[in-house]
Amino acid sequence: MLFSQEENPSSFIDLNFFYGNVAIHKNDILHLASSHPSGVIISWNKRTNGSRPWHQRYNYPDYGFSITLQNFNNEILGKNYGLNAHYNFYLLKRRLMLRVGTGIAYVENPFNRETNFRNNAFGSRLVNSPYMMINYSKDNILDRLGFQAGMSIFHYSNGSIKAPNISVNTINLNIGVKYELEETPHAIMDRKKENKISEPIAFNFLFTTGVTESHVVGSGQYPNYTFTTYIDKKFNHYSAVQFGTELFLSKYLKEYIKYLAIAFPDRGINSNTDYKRIGIFLGHELFISKMSLITQYGYYIYNPSDLKRTYLRIGLKHYLGKKWFASINLKSHKFIAESFEFGLGIQL
């Protein structure tokens, strides 16, 4: 690796084969954990060279795209085909690579009431497919060819867009090769010391929407709307903290309350119970380039249905300029997804 003032970002492709197990996070998927999934990850990766401040902050990561094929070796689940965007982060003198990616996957064999009723993991053809991979990596062992090995974790879920959606996680061992696409060595610009930042508290307004179906199969898909206002304070180039409140209008919950009142009268739930909810939350924002990672923990201060008291949210935020931003989030109650949220917001 060379250090210079010239911009010379390089790229490489890698190929990983993996073999693993279905992680049993619920007894409801015991019948889906009878085999060992296997597959392949094919990736294109672009190295950063320090020409942007965030390159240096995160020790010159890579970014790229990956295609995944996972064969569950199980006739109930079949195969999943995924397309993901990812970042590679490096530790231990760039020998240890951590990849974080997310995207969508096509489910070959989803739930079908008549032909595949035992697949209670995937209720739709398209699912979200985040994955993590950690590899020991050695470049240029044989000319441009390198070697890597480690483990990976895949998660497949449709975020309760359609039931059933118990989801599947797999834990795998992987081994692979990487190939440099350029002959010249990768060049990195000199490190520059960044000035400390001090920004005032900002006010944010966000509207998100999506589609949700309750866990009752065939209950129907309904829109949800969330109106959020929060303040945030950026303390450094990496992090900001958030505090806010939000109003949830989840139409599926209105129908689910009616269902519970009729199907389980012993619970004492009134079919006219208000489905609207108000929450407060505390959050953190991690900045990476124009993207940021959002994590939030919330509590319902108004929730007449009383089905859940707390919620979690993890998401991605993309800044469209100095004020506007777009977001995609997954909201859940503990480890049970409630909804995917697609939103547009403004920061003042």
TORTOR-757441 format. One record per residue: chain; residue in one letter; z, y, x of N, C-alpha, C in turn; residue number from 1. Coordinates in steps of 0.02 Angstrom, whole numbers, plus 50000, padded with zeros to 5 digits. Layout:
N
{site A,A,{Z,Y,X},{Z,Y,X},{Z,Y,X},NUM},
...
***
This chain:
348
{site A,M,{50000,49940,50042},{50000,50000,50000},{50000,50062,50044},1},
{site A,L,{49956,50108,50028},{49949,50168,50068},{49977,50229,50030},2},
{site A,F,{50000,50278,50068},{50023,50341,50039},{49974,50395,50061},3},
{site A,S,{49947,50432,50013},{49899,50485,50031},{49899,50537,49976},4},
{site A,Q,{49860,50590,49987},{49854,50642,49937},{49792,50632,49893},5},
{site A,E,{49753,50580,49906},{49692,50568,49868},{49708,50527,49805},6},
{site A,E,{49673,50543,49751},{49680,50504,49691},{49634,50444,49696},7},
{site A,N,{49664,50384,49697},{49624,50324,49704},{49657,50267,49664},8},
{site A,P,{49664,50275,49598},{49696,50223,49559},{49653,50160,49557},9},
{site A,S,{49684,50103,49566},{49647,50040,49565},{49666,50001,49502},10},
{site A,S,{49631,49946,49491},{49643,49905,49432},{49638,49831,49451},11},
{site A,F,{49667,49789,49409},{49663,49717,49421},{49665,49680,49355},12},
{site A,I,{49643,49619,49356},{49648,49575,49298},{49696,49519,49316},13},
{site A,D,{49729,49493,49266},{49772,49434,49278},{49766,49385,49221},14},
{site A,L,{49781,49323,49238},{49776,49267,49191},{49840,49226,49197},15},
{site A,N,{49876,49219,49141},{49938,49182,49140},{49934,49126,49089},16},
{site A,F,{49953,49066,49110},{49961,49010,49065},{50035,49000,49050},17},
{site A,F,{50052,48985,48987},{50123,48976,48971},{50134,48915,48928},18},
{site A,Y,{50197,48892,48929},{50218,48833,48892},{50292,48842,48876},19},
{site A,G,{50312,48831,48812},{50381,48847,48796},{50407,48813,48733},20},
{site A,N,{50454,48848,48701},{50488,48823,48642},{50492,48877,48589},21},
{site A,V,{50497,48856,48526},{50511,48901,48471},{50587,48911,48470},22},
{site A,A,{50609,48975,48473},{50680,48990,48470},{50704,48987,48398},23},
{site A,I,{50757,48950,48386},{50783,48941,48318},{50833,48997,48303},24},
{site A,H,{50810,49049,48269},{50854,49104,48251},{50881,49097,48180},25},
{site A,K,{50852,49049,48142},{50875,49034,48075},{50863,48959,48062},26},
{site A,N,{50908,48929,48025},{50899,48858,48008},{50838,48846,47965},27},
{site A,D,{50814,48899,47932},{50755,48893,47889},{50692,48876,47926},28},
{site A,I,{50691,48883,47993},{50631,48867,48031},{50639,48805,48075},29},
{site A,L,{50690,48765,48061},{50700,48704,48099},{50638,48659,48098},30},
{site A,H,{50604,48657,48041},{50545,48614,48035},{50485,48642,48075},31},
{site A,L,{50490,48705,48098},{50435,48735,48137},{50447,48730,48212},32},
{site A,A,{50505,48704,48232},{50523,48700,48303},{50516,48630,48331},33},
{site A,S,{50471,48591,48302},{50464,48521,48322},{50414,48510,48379},34},
{site A,S,{50383,48564,48403},{50333,48557,48456},{50342,48611,48509},35},
{site A,H,{50302,48608,48561},{50305,48656,48616},{50242,48699,48617},36},
{site A,P,{50249,48763,48601},{50190,48808,48602},{50163,48815,48673},37},
{site A,S,{50099,48827,48677},{50066,48840,48741},{50012,48892,48730},38},
{site A,G,{49988,48922,48784},{49936,48972,48775},{49918,49008,48839},39},
{site A,V,{49884,49064,48830},{49857,49102,48886},{49862,49176,48871},40},
{site A,I,{49873,49216,48923},{49873,49289,48919},{49822,49315,48969},41},
{site A,I,{49772,49351,48945},{49720,49380,48988},{49728,49456,48985},42},
{site A,S,{49734,49488,49044},{49751,49559,49044},{49708,49599,49093},43},
{site A,W,{49696,49662,49073},{49668,49712,49118},{49722,49765,49129},44},
{site A,N,{49731,49784,49193},{49786,49829,49212},{49761,49886,49256},45},
{site A,K,{49781,49947,49241},{49764,50005,49280},{49827,50031,49314},46},
{site A,R,{49825,50037,49380},{49882,50062,49417},{49886,50138,49413},47},
{site A,T,{49946,50164,49416},{49955,50237,49420},{49965,50256,49493},48},
{site A,N,{49951,50319,49508},{49951,50340,49579},{49995,50401,49594},49},
{site A,G,{50032,50424,49544},{50075,50482,49556},{50044,50548,49537},50},
{site A,S,{49984,50547,49508},{49952,50610,49488},{49984,50641,49427},51},
{site A,R,{50027,50605,49392},{50065,50630,49336},{50139,50621,49351},52},
{site A,P,{50181,50667,49330},{50253,50661,49346},{50284,50596,49322},53},
{site A,W,{50263,50571,49265},{50295,50511,49239},{50279,50450,49281},54},
{site A,H,{50224,50451,49319},{50209,50396,49364},{50267,50386,49413},55},
{site A,Q,{50289,50441,49443},{50342,50438,49493},{50409,50420,49462},56},
{site A,R,{50422,50446,49403},{50487,50432,49371},{50498,50358,49361},57},
{site A,Y,{50445,50322,49345},{50451,50251,49329},{50423,50206,49385},58},
{site A,N,{50424,50232,49446},{50405,50192,49505},{50334,50166,49501},59},
{site A,Y,{50287,50209,49480},{50216,50195,49479},{50199,50131,49439},60},
{site A,P,{50208,50133,49374},{50193,50074,49333},{50118,50065,49323},61},
{site A,D,{50099,50011,49291},{50030,49999,49269},{50029,50005,49193},62},
{site A,Y,{49969,50017,49167},{49959,50013,49095},{49894,49976,49082},63},
{site A,G,{49889,49945,49024},{49828,49907,49011},{49828,49874,48943},64},
{site A,F,{49783,49825,48936},{49775,49788,48874},{49776,49713,48889},65},
{site A,S,{49799,49675,48840},{49802,49603,48849},{49780,49567,48786},66},
{site A,I,{49747,49511,48796},{49727,49466,48742},{49769,49403,48749},67},
{site A,T,{49799,49382,48694},{49842,49323,48696},{49817,49270,48647},68},
{site A,L,{49824,49209,48667},{49810,49152,48624},{49871,49106,48628},69},
{site A,Q,{49903,49094,48572},{49960,49049,48570},{49946,48993,48520},70},
{site A,N,{49947,48932,48547},{49939,48872,48505},{50009,48843,48496},71},
{site A,F,{50033,48843,48433},{50100,48817,48420},{50102,48741,48422},72},
{site A,N,{50044,48710,48429},{50040,48636,48430},{50077,48607,48370},73},
{site A,N,{50069,48641,48314},{50102,48623,48252},{50053,48639,48196},74},
{site A,E,{50036,48589,48156},{49985,48600,48105},{50007,48650,48052},75},
{site A,I,{50072,48663,48045},{50096,48711,47996},{50081,48782,48020},76},
{site A,L,{50094,48796,48084},{50086,48863,48112},{50016,48875,48139},77},
{site A,G,{49984,48824,48167},{49917,48833,48194},{49916,48875,48257},78},
{site A,K,{49870,48923,48261},{49861,48966,48320},{49867,49039,48299},79},
{site A,N,{49890,49081,48346},{49891,49154,48338},{49850,49186,48394},80},
{site A,Y,{49809,49235,48375},{49768,49271,48423},{49789,49345,48424},81},
{site A,G,{49809,49370,48482},{49837,49438,48484},{49799,49486,48529},82},
{site A,L,{49804,49550,48513},{49778,49604,48554},{49834,49655,48562},83},
{site A,N,{49852,49669,48625},{49910,49711,48639},{49895,49764,48692},84},
{site A,A,{49931,49820,48687},{49934,49869,48741},{50001,49859,48777},85},
{site A,H,{50002,49871,48843},{50063,49857,48879},{50073,49903,48939},86},
{site A,Y,{50135,49905,48964},{50153,49936,49027},{50183,49882,49072},87},
{site A,N,{50170,49888,49137},{50202,49846,49188},{50248,49891,49230},88},
{site A,F,{50312,49873,49234},{50359,49909,49275},{50381,49865,49334},89},
{site A,Y,{50396,49897,49392},{50408,49859,49453},{50477,49871,49481},90},
{site A,L,{50505,49816,49509},{50570,49818,49543},{50564,49777,49608},91},
{site A,L,{50616,49781,49649},{50621,49741,49710},{50558,49746,49753},92},
{site A,K,{50543,49809,49774},{50485,49822,49817},{50420,49797,49785},93},
{site A,R,{50417,49804,49719},{50357,49787,49679},{50342,49712,49680},94},
{site A,R,{50391,49672,49696},{50383,49599,49692},{50400,49573,49622},95},
{site A,L,{50442,49609,49585},{50462,49589,49519},{50430,49635,49467},96},
{site A,M,{50391,49606,49423},{50354,49645,49373},{50381,49630,49304},97},
{site A,L,{50398,49683,49266},{50420,49676,49197},{50367,49707,49152},98},
{site A,R,{50338,49667,49108},{50288,49691,49061},{50317,49697,48991},99},
{site A,V,{50302,49753,48959},{50322,49765,48890},{50259,49783,48851},100},
{site A,G,{50243,49744,48801},{50182,49755,48763},{50193,49749,48688},101},
{site A,T,{50148,49778,48650},{50150,49771,48578},{50080,49777,48550},102},
{site A,G,{50069,49747,48492},{50003,49749,48462},{50002,49710,48397},103},
{site A,I,{49944,49682,48381},{49938,49643,48320},{49910,49574,48337},104},
{site A,A,{49925,49526,48295},{49899,49459,48304},{49869,49434,48238},105},
{site A,Y,{49818,49393,48245},{49786,49361,48187},{49816,49291,48180},106},
{site A,V,{49842,49276,48121},{49873,49211,48108},{49820,49165,48077},107},
{site A,E,{49809,49110,48111},{49757,49063,48089},{49778,49026,48025},108},
{site A,N,{49843,49012,48018},{49865,48968,47963},{49927,48997,47928},109},
{site A,P,{49920,49052,47891},{49978,49083,47858},{50002,49043,47797},110},
{site A,F,{50055,49066,47768},{50082,49035,47707},{50030,49034,47652},111},
{site A,N,{50027,48977,47618},{49986,48971,47558},{50024,48926,47509},112},
{site A,R,{50032,48950,47449},{50074,48915,47400},{50049,48843,47387},113},
{site A,E,{49984,48832,47395},{49956,48767,47380},{49942,48725,47442},114},
{site A,T,{49915,48756,47494},{49892,48717,47552},{49938,48720,47613},115},
{site A,N,{49983,48770,47616},{50026,48775,47675},{50093,48806,47655},116},
{site A,F,{50125,48776,47606},{50187,48804,47579},{50246,48798,47626},117},
{site A,R,{50241,48757,47679},{50297,48748,47726},{50299,48803,47779},118},
{site A,N,{50246,48844,47783},{50246,48899,47832},{50283,48959,47802},119},
{site A,N,{50348,48959,47810},{50388,49016,47785},{50398,49070,47838},120},
{site A,A,{50362,49064,47894},{50367,49114,47948},{50318,49171,47939},121},
{site A,F,{50256,49155,47920},{50203,49206,47916},{50174,49208,47846},122},
{site A,G,{50184,49264,47812},{50157,49272,47745},{50091,49309,47742},123},
{site A,S,{50065,49330,47801},{50004,49369,47802},{49961,49349,47862},124},
{site A,R,{49898,49368,47859},{49851,49352,47914},{49865,49394,47976},125},
{site A,L,{49886,49457,47967},{49900,49501,48023},{49975,49512,48030},126},
{site A,V,{49999,49507,48091},{50070,49517,48106},{50077,49560,48168},127},
{site A,N,{50134,49593,48175},{50150,49628,48236},{50168,49577,48290},128},
{site A,S,{50148,49591,48352},{50158,49540,48405},{50183,49570,48470},129},
{site A,P,{50242,49600,48471},{50270,49624,48535},{50287,49566,48581},130},
{site A,Y,{50282,49578,48646},{50302,49526,48693},{50327,49558,48757},131},
{site A,M,{50367,49519,48793},{50393,49539,48859},{50378,49483,48908},132},
{site A,M,{50364,49503,48970},{50351,49454,49022},{50381,49479,49087},133},
{site A,I,{50415,49435,49123},{50442,49453,49188},{50415,49403,49238},134},
{site A,N,{50383,49428,49290},{50350,49385,49339},{50369,49405,49411},135},
{site A,Y,{50376,49355,49452},{50375,49367,49524},{50302,49370,49543},136},
{site A,S,{50282,49424,49577},{50211,49436,49590},{50198,49448,49664},137},
{site A,K,{50146,49416,49689},{50126,49424,49759},{50051,49438,49761},138},
{site A,D,{50033,49497,49788},{49962,49516,49790},{49928,49490,49852},139},
{site A,N,{49861,49484,49847},{49817,49473,49905},{49838,49414,49948},140},
{site A,I,{49853,49359,49917},{49869,49299,49956},{49805,49271,49987},141},
{site A,L,{49752,49271,49950},{49687,49248,49974},{49636,49302,49957},142},
{site A,D,{49624,49347,50005},{49580,49404,49995},{49607,49445,49936},143},
{site A,R,{49569,49453,49882},{49592,49493,49825},{49633,49454,49774},144},
{site A,L,{49642,49390,49786},{49675,49346,49738},{49750,49343,49751},145},
{site A,G,{49790,49353,49699},{49862,49350,49703},{49891,49297,49657},146},
{site A,F,{49957,49290,49660},{49992,49238,49622},{50051,49269,49586},147},
{site A,Q,{50069,49241,49527},{50128,49264,49491},{50155,49208,49447},148},
{site A,A,{50220,49210,49436},{50253,49159,49395},{50317,49189,49367},149},
{site A,G,{50337,49166,49308},{50398,49191,49277},{50407,49164,49208},150},
{site A,M,{50429,49208,49162},{50440,49188,49093},{50418,49243,49045},151},
{site A,S,{50406,49224,48983},{50384,49271,48932},{50417,49256,48865},152},
{site A,I,{50422,49308,48824},{50451,49301,48756},{50403,49335,48707},153},
{site A,F,{50383,49298,48656},{50339,49324,48604},{50377,49329,48537},154},
{site A,H,{50361,49380,48499},{50389,49388,48432},{50332,49402,48383},155},
{site A,Y,{50331,49367,48327},{50280,49377,48276},{50314,49391,48209},156},
{site A,S,{50297,49448,48179},{50326,49467,48114},{50281,49518,48081},157},
{site A,N,{50277,49516,48014},{50236,49566,47979},{50278,49623,47951},158},
{site A,G,{50343,49626,47972},{50385,49681,47950},{50397,49684,47875},159},
{site A,S,{50396,49625,47843},{50407,49619,47770},{50353,49655,47730},160},
{site A,I,{50293,49661,47758},{50237,49687,47718},{50221,49638,47662},161},
{site A,K,{50228,49572,47679},{50215,49521,47629},{50261,49461,47643},162},
{site A,A,{50288,49432,47590},{50332,49374,47597},{50291,49309,47595},163},
{site A,P,{50317,49257,47630},{50379,49254,47669},{50370,49285,47738},164},
{site A,N,{50426,49302,47770},{50422,49334,47836},{50485,49319,47876},165},
{site A,I,{50499,49255,47885},{50557,49237,47926},{50542,49252,48000},166},
{site A,S,{50478,49249,48020},{50454,49265,48087},{50468,49208,48136},167},
{site A,V,{50436,49212,48194},{50443,49162,48246},{50449,49196,48314},168},
{site A,N,{50495,49171,48355},{50502,49192,48424},{50489,49131,48469},169},
{site A,T,{50453,49141,48523},{50444,49087,48572},{50467,49110,48640},170},
{site A,I,{50499,49065,48678},{50521,49078,48746},{50482,49030,48791},171},
{site A,N,{50448,49058,48842},{50401,49018,48880},{50409,49028,48956},172},
{site A,L,{50388,48978,48993},{50378,48984,49065},{50304,48995,49076},173},
{site A,N,{50286,49039,49123},{50216,49053,49135},{50200,49054,49210},174},
{site A,I,{50138,49039,49225},{50112,49041,49293},{50041,49067,49291},175},
{site A,G,{50022,49107,49340},{49955,49136,49337},{49930,49164,49402},176},
{site A,V,{49872,49194,49398},{49840,49225,49455},{49819,49296,49436},177},
{site A,K,{49808,49338,49487},{49785,49406,49477},{49730,49421,49527},178},
{site A,Y,{49683,49464,49507},{49625,49478,49550},{49613,49553,49552},179},
{site A,E,{49611,49580,49613},{49598,49652,49622},{49525,49667,49610},180},
{site A,L,{49511,49719,49570},{49442,49737,49553},{49410,49785,49604},181},
{site A,E,{49451,49818,49646},{49425,49863,49697},{49439,49836,49767},182},
{site A,E,{49393,49850,49812},{49402,49828,49880},{49453,49870,49919},183},
{site A,T,{49454,49935,49904},{49497,49980,49941},{49570,49973,49919},184},
{site A,P,{49618,49981,49964},{49689,49975,49945},{49709,50029,49895},185},
{site A,H,{49758,50014,49856},{49784,50062,49807},{49819,50120,49842},186},
{site A,A,{49801,50181,49826},{49830,50240,49858},{49879,50274,49810},187},
{site A,I,{49935,50297,49838},{49986,50331,49799},{49997,50401,49828},188},
{site A,M,{49999,50450,49784},{50011,50519,49806},{50084,50528,49827},189},
{site A,D,{50096,50577,49869},{50164,50591,49893},{50210,50608,49835},190},
{site A,R,{50272,50586,49839},{50321,50602,49789},{50338,50676,49790},191},
{site A,K,{50346,50705,49731},{50365,50775,49725},{50431,50779,49687},192},
{site A,K,{50474,50822,49711},{50539,50831,49679},{50529,50871,49615},193},
{site A,E,{50555,50846,49560},{50549,50879,49495},{50608,50924,49482},194},
{site A,N,{50594,50981,49451},{50647,51027,49433},{50687,50999,49373},195},
{site A,K,{50750,51014,49371},{50791,50996,49314},{50768,51035,49253},196},
{site A,I,{50776,51005,49195},{50754,51039,49134},{50815,51055,49091},197},
{site A,S,{50808,51107,49053},{50859,51126,49005},{50824,51153,48943},198},
{site A,E,{50826,51114,48890},{50791,51133,48829},{50841,51143,48772},199},
{site A,P,{50827,51189,48727},{50873,51200,48670},{50868,51143,48620},200},
{site A,I,{50915,51141,48575},{50913,51092,48521},{50852,51104,48477},201},
{site A,A,{50816,51051,48461},{50756,51057,48421},{50767,51026,48352},202},
{site A,F,{50732,51054,48302},{50735,51028,48234},{50671,50990,48220},203},
{site A,N,{50678,50931,48189},{50621,50888,48176},{50618,50869,48102},204},
{site A,F,{50556,50866,48076},{50545,50845,48007},{50491,50790,48009},205},
{site A,L,{50506,50734,47977},{50462,50676,47981},{50454,50644,47912},206},
{site A,F,{50392,50626,47896},{50378,50588,47835},{50345,50523,47855},207},
{site A,T,{50372,50467,47830},{50343,50401,47844},{50332,50363,47779},208},
{site A,T,{50286,50317,47783},{50271,50276,47724},{50247,50207,47747},209},
{site A,G,{50247,50161,47701},{50224,50093,47715},{50224,50052,47651},210},
{site A,V,{50216,49987,47659},{50215,49941,47602},{50264,49884,47616},211},
{site A,T,{50303,49865,47566},{50354,49813,47575},{50353,49765,47515},212},
{site A,E,{50367,49702,47530},{50380,49652,47479},{50448,49622,47494},213},
{site A,S,{50489,49611,47443},{50555,49580,47454},{50545,49508,47478},214},
{site A,H,{50599,49476,47498},{50593,49408,47524},{50576,49357,47469},215},
{site A,V,{50574,49378,47406},{50555,49334,47352},{50479,49329,47350},216},
{site A,V,{50453,49270,47366},{50380,49261,47371},{50347,49275,47303},217},
{site A,G,{50294,49315,47305},{50258,49331,47244},{50286,49388,47204},218},
{site A,S,{50337,49423,47230},{50369,49477,47193},{50328,49541,47193},219},
{site A,G,{50277,49545,47237},{50233,49602,47238},{50247,49651,47294},220},
{site A,Q,{50195,49686,47315},{50201,49737,47368},{50207,49806,47337},221},
{site A,Y,{50254,49846,47363},{50267,49913,47336},{50272,49963,47393},222},
{site A,P,{50252,50026,47381},{50256,50077,47433},{50328,50099,47445},223},
{site A,N,{50341,50123,47505},{50405,50154,47521},{50392,50221,47554},224},
{site A,Y,{50435,50269,47541},{50429,50336,47568},{50496,50357,47598},225},
{site A,T,{50494,50386,47658},{50555,50408,47691},{50546,50480,47714},226},
{site A,F,{50594,50522,47696},{50594,50593,47716},{50653,50602,47764},227},
{site A,T,{50637,50622,47825},{50687,50625,47879},{50690,50694,47909},228},
{site A,T,{50750,50718,47921},{50760,50780,47959},{50815,50766,48010},229},
{site A,Y,{50804,50788,48072},{50853,50775,48123},{50849,50828,48179},230},
{site A,I,{50902,50833,48217},{50903,50875,48276},{50903,50830,48337},231},
{site A,D,{50874,50855,48391},{50878,50817,48454},{50888,50865,48512},232},
{site A,K,{50915,50837,48565},{50930,50875,48625},{50905,50834,48685},233},
{site A,K,{50857,50864,48721},{50830,50832,48781},{50873,50852,48841},234},
{site A,F,{50902,50801,48874},{50947,50814,48930},{50913,50811,48998},235},
{site A,N,{50860,50771,49003},{50824,50765,49066},{50753,50742,49052},236},
{site A,H,{50717,50723,49104},{50647,50703,49095},{50641,50635,49059},237},
{site A,Y,{50696,50598,49055},{50693,50531,49027},{50716,50527,48955},238},
{site A,S,{50770,50564,48938},{50806,50549,48877},{50821,50609,48833},239},
{site A,A,{50826,50594,48768},{50851,50642,48719},{50893,50603,48669},240},
{site A,V,{50943,50635,48641},{50983,50604,48588},{50967,50638,48522},241},
{site A,Q,{50976,50600,48468},{50957,50624,48401},{51014,50614,48352},242},
{site A,F,{51017,50658,48302},{51063,50649,48246},{51029,50677,48184},243},
{site A,G,{51028,50637,48131},{50993,50661,48072},{51013,50625,48008},244},
{site A,T,{50977,50643,47956},{50987,50614,47890},{50920,50601,47858},245},
{site A,E,{50917,50554,47812},{50853,50537,47781},{50863,50508,47711},246},
{site A,L,{50810,50518,47671},{50808,50493,47603},{50756,50437,47599},247},
{site A,F,{50777,50380,47571},{50734,50322,47565},{50715,50311,47492},248},
{site A,L,{50650,50308,47479},{50625,50291,47412},{50584,50227,47420},249},
{site A,S,{50617,50170,47414},{50586,50105,47424},{50575,50072,47356},250},
{site A,K,{50513,50073,47333},{50498,50048,47266},{50510,49974,47259},251},
{site A,Y,{50504,49935,47314},{50516,49864,47309},{50589,49851,47290},252},
{site A,L,{50635,49894,47313},{50706,49885,47300},{50721,49894,47225},253},
{site A,K,{50684,49939,47194},{50692,49950,47122},{50677,49885,47084},254},
{site A,E,{50623,49852,47103},{50604,49790,47070},{50651,49733,47090},255},
{site A,Y,{50674,49733,47152},{50718,49680,47175},{50786,49683,47139},256},
{site A,I,{50810,49743,47126},{50873,49751,47089},{50865,49721,47019},257},
{site A,K,{50809,49733,46986},{50796,49704,46920},{50795,49628,46924},258},
{site A,Y,{50764,49602,46976},{50760,49529,46985},{50829,49499,46993},259},
{site A,L,{50871,49530,47035},{50939,49504,47047},{50981,49507,46983},260},
{site A,A,{50972,49561,46944},{51011,49567,46883},{50995,49512,46834},261},
{site A,I,{50932,49490,46832},{50912,49438,46785},{50925,49368,46813},262},
{site A,A,{50908,49358,46877},{50913,49291,46907},{50984,49272,46925},263},
{site A,F,{51026,49320,46942},{51094,49306,46963},{51143,49351,46925},264},
{site A,P,{51152,49338,46860},{51195,49381,46819},{51268,49380,46841},265},
{site A,D,{51289,49327,46877},{51358,49322,46900},{51375,49372,46954},266},
{site A,R,{51324,49402,46985},{51337,49453,47036},{51358,49519,47007},267},
{site A,G,{51347,49529,46943},{51367,49591,46911},{51325,49651,46929},268},
{site A,I,{51261,49640,46946},{51216,49695,46964},{51181,49720,46901},269},
{site A,N,{51183,49786,46890},{51151,49817,46833},{51078,49831,46850},270},
{site A,S,{51032,49812,46806},{50961,49822,46819},{50941,49895,46824},271},
{site A,N,{50983,49941,46799},{50969,50013,46802},{51001,50047,46863},272},
{site A,T,{51028,50007,46909},{51058,50035,46969},{51007,50076,47008},273},
{site A,D,{51028,50134,47031},{50983,50179,47068},{50961,50145,47134},274},
{site A,Y,{50895,50144,47146},{50869,50112,47206},{50865,50161,47265},275},
{site A,K,{50874,50225,47253},{50869,50275,47307},{50928,50267,47355},276},
{site A,R,{50915,50283,47419},{50967,50279,47470},{50964,50340,47515},277},
{site A,I,{51022,50361,47540},{51026,50415,47589},{51064,50389,47650},278},
{site A,G,{51037,50402,47709},{51068,50377,47770},{51078,50432,47821},279},
{site A,I,{51124,50421,47867},{51132,50462,47926},{51123,50417,47986},280},
{site A,F,{51099,50444,48041},{51086,50401,48099},{51098,50439,48164},281},
{site A,L,{51110,50399,48216},{51115,50423,48284},{51062,50386,48325},282},
{site A,G,{51023,50422,48365},{50968,50390,48400},{50959,50413,48471},283},
{site A,H,{50914,50378,48505},{50896,50394,48574},{50820,50391,48581},284},
{site A,E,{50794,50436,48622},{50722,50438,48635},{50710,50433,48710},285},
{site A,L,{50669,50385,48730},{50651,50374,48800},{50579,50395,48810},286},
{site A,F,{50567,50444,48854},{50502,50474,48863},{50461,50438,48917},287},
{site A,I,{50399,50419,48899},{50352,50390,48946},{50284,50422,48932},288},
{site A,S,{50263,50468,48976},{50201,50504,48965},{50205,50539,48898},289},
{site A,K,{50151,50536,48858},{50151,50567,48791},{50182,50520,48739},290},
{site A,M,{50199,50461,48761},{50232,50412,48717},{50307,50413,48729},291},
{site A,S,{50343,50391,48679},{50415,50382,48687},{50439,50324,48645},292},
{site A,L,{50493,50294,48666},{50523,50238,48631},{50584,50263,48592},293},
{site A,I,{50586,50248,48528},{50640,50271,48484},{50685,50212,48466},294},
{site A,T,{50750,50222,48472},{50799,50173,48447},{50852,50212,48408},295},
{site A,Q,{50867,50187,48348},{50914,50222,48303},{50960,50172,48267},296},
{site A,Y,{51021,50195,48256},{51069,50156,48216},{51092,50200,48158},297},
{site A,G,{51086,50174,48097},{51100,50215,48039},{51151,50184,47992},298},
{site A,Y,{51179,50226,47949},{51228,50205,47899},{51211,50238,47832},299},
{site A,Y,{51210,50198,47778},{51195,50225,47712},{51257,50259,47683},300},
{site A,I,{51252,50324,47673},{51308,50359,47641},{51300,50361,47565},301},
{site A,Y,{51240,50345,47541},{51228,50338,47469},{51184,50276,47460},302},
{site A,N,{51211,50225,47429},{51175,50163,47421},{51205,50124,47362},303},
{site A,P,{51188,50144,47300},{51219,50114,47241},{51209,50038,47236},304},
{site A,S,{51153,50013,47262},{51142,49941,47259},{51190,49903,47303},305},
{site A,D,{51214,49935,47356},{51265,49907,47401},{51244,49840,47432},306},
{site A,L,{51178,49829,47438},{51155,49766,47467},{51163,49767,47543},307},
{site A,K,{51152,49824,47574},{51161,49831,47646},{51196,49897,47660},308},
{site A,R,{51235,49900,47714},{51270,49962,47730},{51243,49996,47793},309},
{site A,T,{51217,49959,47840},{51191,49988,47902},{51119,49967,47913},310},
{site A,Y,{51083,50003,47955},{51014,49986,47971},{50998,50005,48043},311},
{site A,L,{50947,49973,48069},{50922,49985,48136},{50849,50005,48133},312},
{site A,R,{50828,50044,48182},{50757,50063,48186},{50736,50064,48259},313},
{site A,I,{50678,50036,48273},{50647,50041,48339},{50575,50060,48328},314},
{site A,G,{50549,50105,48369},{50481,50128,48357},{50450,50163,48417},315},
{site A,L,{50387,50181,48408},{50349,50217,48458},{50328,50285,48429},316},
{site A,K,{50333,50336,48471},{50317,50404,48451},{50264,50430,48499},317},
{site A,H,{50212,50462,48472},{50159,50489,48513},{50152,50564,48498},318},
{site A,Y,{50159,50605,48550},{50154,50677,48541},{50080,50698,48539},319},
{site A,L,{50062,50733,48486},{49993,50756,48476},{49982,50826,48503},320},
{site A,G,{50032,50857,48528},{50031,50925,48554},{50102,50947,48567},321},
{site A,K,{50114,51011,48566},{50181,51036,48578},{50228,51028,48518},322},
{site A,K,{50199,51024,48458},{50240,51020,48398},{50232,50956,48358},323},
{site A,W,{50171,50933,48349},{50159,50877,48304},{50166,50811,48340},324},
{site A,F,{50186,50760,48303},{50191,50693,48330},{50179,50641,48275},325},
{site A,A,{50157,50582,48296},{50147,50526,48251},{50194,50470,48272},326},
{site A,S,{50211,50427,48225},{50258,50374,48242},{50242,50311,48203},327},
{site A,I,{50262,50255,48232},{50260,50190,48198},{50326,50156,48213},328},
{site A,N,{50362,50136,48161},{50430,50110,48170},{50439,50045,48131},329},
{site A,L,{50487,50007,48155},{50510,49948,48119},{50583,49959,48099},330},
{site A,K,{50596,49959,48035},{50664,49968,48009},{50690,49899,47988},331},
{site A,S,{50752,49884,48006},{50780,49819,47991},{50854,49825,47972},332},
{site A,H,{50879,49772,47940},{50949,49764,47928},{50972,49705,47971},333},
{site A,K,{51008,49722,48025},{51024,49673,48077},{50959,49646,48104},334},
{site A,F,{50946,49581,48096},{50885,49552,48124},{50834,49535,48069},335},
{site A,I,{50843,49565,48010},{50797,49552,47955},{50757,49616,47942},336},
{site A,A,{50691,49612,47954},{50648,49671,47947},{50644,49692,47874},337},
{site A,E,{50645,49757,47863},{50636,49783,47795},{50567,49814,47787},338},
{site A,S,{50543,49852,47837},{50479,49885,47827},{50451,49912,47892},339},
{site A,F,{50385,49914,47896},{50350,49953,47946},{50340,50022,47918},340},
{site A,E,{50349,50074,47960},{50343,50143,47938},{50291,50179,47981},341},
{site A,F,{50243,50209,47949},{50192,50249,47984},{50203,50322,47964},342},
{site A,G,{50211,50366,48014},{50230,50434,47996},{50198,50488,48037},343},
{site A,L,{50207,50550,48011},{50184,50611,48044},{50241,50661,48040},344},
{site A,G,{50255,50695,48097},{50310,50741,48098},{50295,50804,48138},345},
{site A,I,{50342,50851,48134},{50336,50914,48171},{50403,50931,48201},346},
{site A,Q,{50400,50958,48262},{50461,50980,48297},{50460,51056,48305},347},
{site A,L,{50515,51088,48286},{50519,51160,48287},{50571,51184,48337},348},
***
